[in-house]
Amino acid sequence: MAVPKYKTSKARSRRRRSINMKMGVDTLVSCTNCGNKIMRHRVCPKCGFYRGKQVIELDEMA
């Protein structure tokens, strides 16, 4: 069984953990109806479409 020769410092262990805990940037795609940039698998907040179908009715702010 491998045993460490020296104690791992707080800085070294925290640096290693922080690299693995970084959050990635969310992938944005274009809405097929209006072209608005939205997160994947979400209803478009601008037009209310999801996968080519009207899912929610939005009030038109003219």
VEXTI-93191 format. One line per field, with one value per atom (N, C-alpha, C, O, CB): residue number from 0; chain; atom name; z, x, y. Coordinates in Angstrom, 1 decimal, always signed. Last residue first. Glycine has a CB too. Layout:
<kollos>
k	NUM; ...
c	A; ...
a	CA; ...
w	Z; ...
u	X; ...
v	Y; ...
</kollos>
This chain:
<kollos>
k	61; 61; 61; 61; 61; 60; 60; 60; 60; 60; 59; 59; 59; 59; 59; 58; 58; 58; 58; 58; 57; 57; 57; 57; 57; 56; 56; 56; 56; 56; 55; 55; 55; 55; 55; 54; 54; 54; 54; 54; 53; 53; 53; 53; 53; 52; 52; 52; 52; 52; 51; 51; 51; 51; 51; 50; 50; 50; 50; 50; 49; 49; 49; 49; 49; 48; 48; 48; 48; 48; 47; 47; 47; 47; 47; 46; 46; 46; 46; 46; 45; 45; 45; 45; 45; 44; 44; 44; 44; 44; 43; 43; 43; 43; 43; 42; 42; 42; 42; 42; 41; 41; 41; 41; 41; 40; 40; 40; 40; 40; 39; 39; 39; 39; 39; 38; 38; 38; 38; 38; 37; 37; 37; 37; 37; 36; 36; 36; 36; 36; 35; 35; 35; 35; 35; 34; 34; 34; 34; 34; 33; 33; 33; 33; 33; 32; 32; 32; 32; 32; 31; 31; 31; 31; 31; 30; 30; 30; 30; 30; 29; 29; 29; 29; 29; 28; 28; 28; 28; 28; 27; 27; 27; 27; 27; 26; 26; 26; 26; 26; 25; 25; 25; 25; 25; 24; 24; 24; 24; 24; 23; 23; 23; 23; 23; 22; 22; 22; 22; 22; 21; 21; 21; 21; 21; 20; 20; 20; 20; 20; 19; 19; 19; 19; 19; 18; 18; 18; 18; 18; 17; 17; 17; 17; 17; 16; 16; 16; 16; 16; 15; 15; 15; 15; 15; 14; 14; 14; 14; 14; 13; 13; 13; 13; 13; 12; 12; 12; 12; 12; 11; 11; 11; 11; 11; 10; 10; 10; 10; 10; 9; 9; 9; 9; 9; 8; 8; 8; 8; 8; 7; 7; 7; 7; 7; 6; 6; 6; 6; 6; 5; 5; 5; 5; 5; 4; 4; 4; 4; 4; 3; 3; 3; 3; 3; 2; 2; 2; 2; 2; 1; 1; 1; 1; 1; 0; 0; 0; 0; 0
c	A; A; A; A; A; A; A; A; A; A; A; A; A; A; A; A; A; A; A; A; A; A; A; A; A; A; A; A; A; A; A; A; A; A; A; A; A; A; A; A; A; A; A; A; A; A; A; A; A; A; A; A; A; A; A; A; A; A; A; A; A; A; A; A; A; A; A; A; A; A; A; A; A; A; A; A; A; A; A; A; A; A; A; A; A; A; A; A; A; A; A; A; A; A; A; A; A; A; A; A; A; A; A; A; A; A; A; A; A; A; A; A; A; A; A; A; A; A; A; A; A; A; A; A; A; A; A; A; A; A; A; A; A; A; A; A; A; A; A; A; A; A; A; A; A; A; A; A; A; A; A; A; A; A; A; A; A; A; A; A; A; A; A; A; A; A; A; A; A; A; A; A; A; A; A; A; A; A; A; A; A; A; A; A; A; A; A; A; A; A; A; A; A; A; A; A; A; A; A; A; A; A; A; A; A; A; A; A; A; A; A; A; A; A; A; A; A; A; A; A; A; A; A; A; A; A; A; A; A; A; A; A; A; A; A; A; A; A; A; A; A; A; A; A; A; A; A; A; A; A; A; A; A; A; A; A; A; A; A; A; A; A; A; A; A; A; A; A; A; A; A; A; A; A; A; A; A; A; A; A; A; A; A; A; A; A; A; A; A; A; A; A; A; A; A; A; A; A; A; A; A; A; A; A; A; A; A; A; A; A
a	N; CA; C; O; CB; N; CA; C; O; CB; N; CA; C; O; CB; N; CA; C; O; CB; N; CA; C; O; CB; N; CA; C; O; CB; N; CA; C; O; CB; N; CA; C; O; CB; N; CA; C; O; CB; N; CA; C; O; CB; N; CA; C; O; CB; N; CA; C; O; CB; N; CA; C; O; CB; N; CA; C; O; CB; N; CA; C; O; CB; N; CA; C; O; CB; N; CA; C; O; CB; N; CA; C; O; CB; N; CA; C; O; CB; N; CA; C; O; CB; N; CA; C; O; CB; N; CA; C; O; CB; N; CA; C; O; CB; N; CA; C; O; CB; N; CA; C; O; CB; N; CA; C; O; CB; N; CA; C; O; CB; N; CA; C; O; CB; N; CA; C; O; CB; N; CA; C; O; CB; N; CA; C; O; CB; N; CA; C; O; CB; N; CA; C; O; CB; N; CA; C; O; CB; N; CA; C; O; CB; N; CA; C; O; CB; N; CA; C; O; CB; N; CA; C; O; CB; N; CA; C; O; CB; N; CA; C; O; CB; N; CA; C; O; CB; N; CA; C; O; CB; N; CA; C; O; CB; N; CA; C; O; CB; N; CA; C; O; CB; N; CA; C; O; CB; N; CA; C; O; CB; N; CA; C; O; CB; N; CA; C; O; CB; N; CA; C; O; CB; N; CA; C; O; CB; N; CA; C; O; CB; N; CA; C; O; CB; N; CA; C; O; CB; N; CA; C; O; CB; N; CA; C; O; CB; N; CA; C; O; CB; N; CA; C; O; CB; N; CA; C; O; CB; N; CA; C; O; CB; N; CA; C; O; CB; N; CA; C; O; CB
w	-27.5; -28.6; -28.3; -29.2; -29.6; -26.2; -25.7; -26.9; -27.3; -24.6; -26.2; -27.1; -26.5; -26.2; -28.5; -23.9; -24.2; -25.1; -24.7; -22.9; -24.9; -24.4; -24.8; -26.0; -24.8; -24.2; -24.9; -24.2; -22.9; -24.8; -24.7; -23.8; -24.6; -25.6; -22.6; -26.9; -25.7; -24.7; -24.0; -25.1; -30.3; -29.3; -28.0; -27.9; -29.9; -31.6; -31.1; -30.2; -29.3; -30.5; -32.1; -33.2; -32.8; -33.7; -34.2; -29.5; -30.5; -31.6; -32.1; -29.9; -28.3; -27.9; -28.9; -29.0; -26.4; -28.0; -28.8; -28.1; -27.6; -30.2; -26.9; -26.3; -27.0; -26.7; -26.1; -27.7; -28.5; -27.9; -28.3; -29.9; -25.5; -26.4; -27.2; -27.3; -27.4; -24.1; -23.4; -24.3; -23.9; -22.3; -25.3; -25.7; -24.9; -25.0; -27.2; -23.1; -23.9; -24.1; -23.2; -23.1; -23.4; -22.6; -23.6; -24.8; -21.9; -24.5; -23.9; -23.0; -21.9; -23.1; -24.1; -24.7; -23.9; -22.7; -25.0; -23.8; -23.3; -24.0; -24.3; -21.8; -26.7; -25.5; -25.1; -25.9; -25.8; -28.9; -28.2; -26.9; -26.0; -28.0; -31.4; -30.1; -29.5; -29.6; -29.1; -33.6; -33.7; -32.4; -32.4; -34.8; -33.7; -33.8; -33.8; -34.1; -32.6; -34.1; -34.5; -34.7; -35.8; -33.6; -33.1; -34.5; -35.0; -36.2; -34.6; -31.3; -31.3; -32.8; -33.7; -30.7; -31.1; -31.6; -31.6; -31.9; -33.1; -27.9; -29.3; -29.8; -29.0; -29.4; -25.6; -26.2; -27.6; -28.4; -26.1; -22.9; -24.3; -24.8; -24.3; -24.9; -20.1; -20.7; -22.2; -22.8; -20.1; -19.2; -19.8; -20.4; -21.1; -20.8; -16.1; -17.6; -18.0; -17.3; -18.4; -13.0; -13.8; -15.2; -15.5; -13.2; -11.3; -12.2; -12.9; -13.5; -13.1; -9.8; -9.4; -10.3; -10.1; -8.0; -10.6; -10.9; -10.6; -11.1; -10.1; -9.5; -11.0; -11.4; -12.5; -11.4; -6.8; -7.5; -9.0; -9.7; -7.1; -6.1; -6.0; -6.8; -7.5; -4.6; -6.5; -7.2; -7.2; -8.3; -6.6; -4.6; -6.0; -6.9; -7.9; -6.3; -2.2; -2.7; -4.1; -4.8; -1.8; -2.2; -2.2; -2.7; -3.5; -0.9; -2.0; -3.1; -3.3; -4.4; -2.8; +0.3; -1.0; -2.2; -3.1; -1.2; +2.3; +2.0; +0.6; -0.1; +3.1; +1.4; +1.9; +1.5; +0.6; +1.4; +2.4; +1.3; +1.9; +2.7; +0.5; +4.2; +4.3; +3.1; +2.7; +5.6; +2.7; +3.3; +3.3; +2.5; +2.6; +1.7; +2.5; +3.3; +4.4; +1.6; +1.7; +1.3; +2.3; +3.5; +1.4; +0.8; +1.9; +1.5; +1.2; +3.3; -0.9; -1.0; +0.2; +0.5; -2.3; +0.0; +0.0; +0.0; +0.8; +1.2
u	-46.5; -46.3; -46.0; -45.9; -47.4; -46.0; -45.8; -45.5; -44.3; -44.6; -48.2; -47.4; -47.3; -48.3; -48.0; -47.9; -48.6; -47.6; -46.5; -49.0; -47.5; -46.9; -47.7; -48.2; -45.4; -48.3; -48.8; -48.2; -48.3; -50.4; -46.2; -46.8; -47.2; -46.6; -45.9; -45.8; -46.0; -46.6; -47.6; -44.6; -45.9; -46.2; -46.6; -47.6; -47.4; -43.2; -44.6; -44.7; -43.9; -45.0; -40.5; -41.4; -42.8; -43.7; -41.2; -39.3; -39.3; -40.3; -41.0; -39.5; -41.2; -40.2; -40.4; -41.5; -40.5; -41.9; -41.9; -40.9; -39.9; -41.5; -42.0; -42.8; -42.8; -43.7; -44.2; -40.6; -41.7; -42.6; -43.7; -41.2; -38.8; -39.2; -40.5; -41.4; -38.1; -38.1; -38.8; -39.3; -40.2; -37.9; -38.4; -37.9; -38.7; -39.9; -38.0; -37.9; -38.9; -38.3; -37.7; -40.2; -35.0; -35.8; -36.8; -36.5; -34.9; -32.9; -34.0; -34.8; -35.3; -33.5; -30.2; -30.8; -31.9; -31.9; -29.7; -30.9; -30.2; -30.9; -32.1; -30.2; -31.0; -31.5; -30.7; -29.9; -33.0; -31.1; -30.2; -30.8; -31.1; -28.8; -33.7; -33.2; -32.2; -32.5; -34.3; -35.0; -33.6; -32.9; -31.7; -33.3; -37.7; -37.4; -35.9; -35.5; -37.9; -37.7; -38.8; -38.3; -38.5; -39.9; -35.5; -35.8; -36.9; -37.1; -36.3; -33.1; -34.5; -34.8; -34.5; -35.4; -29.7; -30.7; -32.1; -32.2; -30.3; -28.1; -28.5; -29.5; -30.1; -29.1; -25.4; -26.6; -26.8; -25.9; -26.3; -24.2; -24.3; -25.6; -26.7; -24.3; -22.6; -23.8; -23.8; -23.4; -25.1; -19.3; -20.2; -21.4; -21.2; -19.5; -18.6; -18.5; -19.5; -20.5; -18.5; -17.0; -18.3; -18.0; -17.4; -19.4; -14.5; -14.9; -16.1; -16.3; -13.7; -13.6; -14.9; -15.3; -16.4; -14.8; -11.0; -12.1; -13.5; -14.4; -11.8; -9.6; -9.5; -10.7; -11.3; -8.2; -10.0; -10.6; -10.6; -11.5; -9.9; -8.4; -9.9; -10.6; -11.6; -10.4; -5.8; -6.3; -7.8; -8.4; -5.7; -5.9; -5.7; -6.2; -6.8; -4.2; -6.2; -7.2; -7.1; -8.1; -7.3; -3.7; -5.0; -6.1; -7.0; -5.3; -1.9; -1.8; -3.1; -3.6; -0.7; -2.7; -2.7; -2.7; -3.4; -1.5; -2.3; -3.7; -3.7; -4.7; -4.1; +0.1; -0.3; -1.7; -2.3; +0.7; +0.3; -0.1; -0.5; -1.4; -1.2; +3.1; +1.8; +1.5; +2.3; +1.5; +5.2; +5.0; +3.5; +2.8; +5.8; +4.9; +6.1; +5.9; +6.4; +7.3; +2.0; +2.6; +3.8; +3.7; +1.7; +2.1; +1.9; +2.6; +3.8; +2.4; +0.6; +1.4; +1.0; -0.1; +1.2; +0.8; +0.0; +0.9; +1.8; -1.0
v	+45.2; +46.1; +47.5; +48.3; +46.0; +42.3; +43.7; +44.6; +44.7; +43.7; +39.6; +40.5; +41.9; +42.5; +40.6; +37.0; +38.3; +39.1; +39.3; +39.1; +33.7; +34.9; +36.1; +36.2; +35.0; +30.4; +31.6; +32.8; +32.9; +31.7; +27.6; +28.5; +29.8; +30.1; +29.0; +26.0; +25.3; +26.3; +25.9; +24.9; +25.3; +26.4; +25.7; +25.0; +27.3; +23.4; +23.5; +24.6; +24.9; +22.2; +23.0; +23.3; +23.4; +23.6; +22.3; +22.6; +21.5; +21.7; +20.8; +20.2; +25.2; +24.1; +23.0; +22.4; +23.6; +28.7; +27.4; +26.5; +26.9; +27.7; +31.2; +30.2; +28.9; +28.0; +30.7; +33.5; +33.1; +32.0; +31.8; +32.7; +34.0; +35.1; +34.7; +35.6; +35.4; +31.7; +32.8; +33.9; +34.6; +33.4; +28.5; +29.8; +30.9; +30.9; +30.1; +25.9; +26.6; +28.0; +28.6; +26.7; +23.8; +24.7; +25.4; +25.5; +25.8; +22.3; +21.6; +22.5; +22.1; +20.4; +24.6; +23.5; +22.9; +23.0; +22.4; +28.2; +26.9; +25.8; +25.8; +26.9; +30.4; +29.8; +28.6; +28.1; +29.4; +33.1; +32.2; +31.7; +32.5; +32.8; +33.2; +33.7; +32.7; +31.5; +34.0; +32.3; +32.6; +33.1; +33.4; +33.5; +31.6; +33.1; +33.3; +34.5; +33.7; +28.7; +29.6; +31.1; +31.6; +29.5; +27.5; +27.2; +28.1; +28.2; +25.7; +29.3; +28.8; +28.6; +29.4; +29.9; +28.2; +29.1; +28.5; +27.3; +29.5; +27.4; +27.1; +28.1; +28.8; +25.6; +27.3; +28.0; +27.6; +27.4; +29.5; +25.6; +25.6; +26.3; +25.9; +24.1; +27.2; +26.5; +26.6; +27.7; +27.1; +26.6; +27.5; +26.7; +25.7; +28.4; +24.7; +25.0; +26.0; +26.3; +23.8; +25.3; +25.1; +25.5; +26.5; +25.9; +23.6; +24.7; +24.3; +23.2; +25.0; +21.5; +22.0; +23.2; +23.7; +22.5; +20.8; +19.9; +20.4; +19.8; +18.6; +23.0; +22.7; +21.8; +22.0; +22.1; +22.7; +23.8; +23.6; +24.1; +25.1; +20.5; +20.4; +21.5; +21.3; +20.5; +21.5; +20.3; +20.2; +19.9; +19.0; +23.6; +23.9; +22.7; +22.9; +24.2; +22.1; +23.0; +23.4; +23.6; +24.3; +20.8; +20.0; +20.9; +20.4; +19.4; +23.0; +22.0; +21.2; +21.0; +21.0; +24.3; +25.0; +24.0; +24.2; +25.9; +22.5; +22.9; +23.6; +23.4; +23.9; +19.8; +21.1; +21.5; +21.0; +22.2; +16.5; +17.4; +18.7; +18.8; +16.7; +15.4; +15.8; +16.7; +17.6; +16.6; +12.9; +14.2; +14.5; +14.0; +15.3; +10.3; +10.6; +11.9; +12.0; +10.6; +8.3; +9.5; +9.8; +9.6; +10.7; +4.9; +5.8; +7.1; +7.1; +5.2; +2.2; +3.4; +4.3; +4.6; +4.1; -1.2; +0.0; +1.2; +1.3; +0.0
</kollos>
